[in-house]
Amino acid sequence: MSRKLVRPRQGRMIAGVCAGLGQRFGMSAGMVRLLFLLSLLLPGTQVIVYLILWILMPNEDSYAATRY
């Protein structure tokens, strides 16, 4: 299991942001998705943060290619 903040190829639904956060912090991707959906009920910039993470988090494949 990778402890780096990357978007995995397996287990992603839209962009893999929630799956990557779940792997990084030792949670299931479903729990992170549920927390994200519940956070949408609160005022804030959750969608903007998701989009920024989508852009900034590397794919698992590209991270492995630049690492070696």
C-alpha positions, 0 to 999 in steps of 0.5 A, a space after each residue: 500500500 502506498 503512503 504517498 499522496 497519489 491518485 490510484 488507478 484502481 478504485 477510482 470513481 471520478 478522478 481518484 482523489 478520494 481513493 488517494 486520500 483514503 490510501 494516504 490516511 489509512 481509510 477506505 475510499 468509501 468513507 472518504 467519499 461519504 465524508 466529502 458528500 456530507 461536507 457538501 451540505 456545509 457552506 464552503 469551497 469543497 468542490 474547488 478543493 477537490 478540483 485543485 487536488 485533482 490537478 495537483 495529485 499525480 497519477 500513480 503511474 506518472 509518480 512511479 515513472 518519475 520516481 525511478 
